Amino acid sequence: HDLMAIHSYNTLEDPYSLYTHSLRNIDELCASIVRSYRETSQYRVEELQALRWKLFCRDEIQAFQSKSVDEMWQHCAIRLTDAVQYVVEFAKHIPGFRMLSQNDQIALLKTGSMEVVLVRMSRFFNTENSTVFFDGKFAGAEVFKSLACADLITAVFDFAHSMCALKLTEQQIALFSALVLINSDRPCLEDRSRVQRVQRSVEYGLRHILHRDNQESLMHKLYQRMAVLRSLSGLHMEKLRWFCQRYPLTAYSLFPPLYKELFA
Ligand code: CLR
């Protein structure tokens, strides 16, 4: 059954044909994206809620702050790569993704995986005290001081606040992250029109969910957030280039291979 759905999204020339528009199909598409999201989300919302009281104490914050720049970068790169691995797993189960060429799958992940991690960050974020679940406890922006990229950290925390303000449901986050990933405007795509067909089906799925939830006005806000995401991943790449120039050896020998493959 799953295979049929995947097949139909890829072979149809017209994504708005009756076939794709049939309600059963769109429900199946949404259900498999939501399932894939749930299976790769690391923590359930209730679990994260229960962990909220776990904050880094003064000494622990001090320990992070006294790390050297390259030590802290390496530490964060490892955590980030961990999160990216779940995003890759999520992508693989988005109907249509696996039917794209390997080159296009990698191109989408190169530009999109950091953005999806930042969307996912909103679940791991406590707006009451501006902290993010990192390394087993909740951490404020000051914990990341030794990365020496305060502007990126500030922008990322601001973005988490603005995502949380939308109060998305788990299903909405699932469909939105799929749409962030499957974007036919990304650079270096071989078969743009095929990516576009998959993108339209995911877009349709998101609209379907928002319509069902009576929250169609969210669509516009989500497109605004996508623009912010783009600038954030651009800033991440800029910082990474700066880091690689200053600490080529750390970047070369101590960054996780997947982090290098996707971003460096
Ligand atoms: C996002 C949601 C994931 C779990 C997770 C793991 C690592 C976290 C990440 C979340 C949010 C962003 C994060 C990251 C580790 C470092 C990074 C806090 C919670 C910050 C923004 C620093 C970026 C540093 C780069 C410039 C190397 O499921």
Residues whose N, C-alpha, C, O or C-beta is under 5 A from the ligand:
A	BS01	CLR	Q42 W73 C76 A77 R79 L80 A83 V117 R120 M121 F124 V132 F133 F134 V156
